[in-house]
């Protein structure tokens, strides 16, 4: 995932836009939508938060994804 995020950041930079990669912890819903539970600046922090959520709420599914936000 780190490689994809870096490639996306570089492609946005080439278009003259600056971008920030924000890692999100999401909760997928049965309606094919999702709820963003947390936005974090690094993948490592997102993984740590995901571990915490899985320990405290093992009955709920969470995933990590990245969101490229153009500034």
Order of alpha helices (4+ residues) and beta strands (2+ residues): alpha-beta-beta-alpha-beta
